[in-house]
Amino acid sequence: MPGIIETDPELGVAVDEVTAADIRAACKQVAEVSDLADERGFAE
């Protein structure tokens, strides 16, 4: 069964335009506003 990105041409175009730099920037923003260790219960 194809995923929504594969069946929606507009989403497919959007995904094609995402670069590795975009993904790194988004991950960095998430890391700045959340502490994943705390959320998962591994905080020291």
C-alpha angles and dihedrals in degrees: 000000000000120000124244092258091055093050100042112072093199093054090046091056091047091052091048089057095052112103132199088252090057091053093048091049092050092049091049091052091051091049091052094055102037139042106218091188091059092046091053094046097249098115115134 
